[in-house]
Amino acid sequence: MLLIDTDYVAYKSAQATEESIDFGDDVVIAQSNFKECLKVFERELHKIKTAMMEDELVLYFSSP
């Protein structure tokens, strides 16, 4: 069993799929497509499982 702090993986996945919309006048919105973000997140978890040679994962997220 592998315990993973997934805050970093979630942030990395959201940032990798982030798109910016520039409305001019210093107004910029950053957004991510959830489906694409989830694909990246799952791919990253698969990479971790493969590298660590472990099939069972327990994912932990921080709370405020």
Number of C-alpha atoms within 10 A of each C-alpha: 8 13 10 15 12 16 14 11 17 19 12 16 22 20 14 14 17 16 13 10 10 11 9 7 6 7 8 11 11 10 13 15 11 13 10 14 20 15 13 19 20 14 13 16 18 14 12 16 15 11 9 10 10 12 11 10 13 10 12 11 11 7 5 2
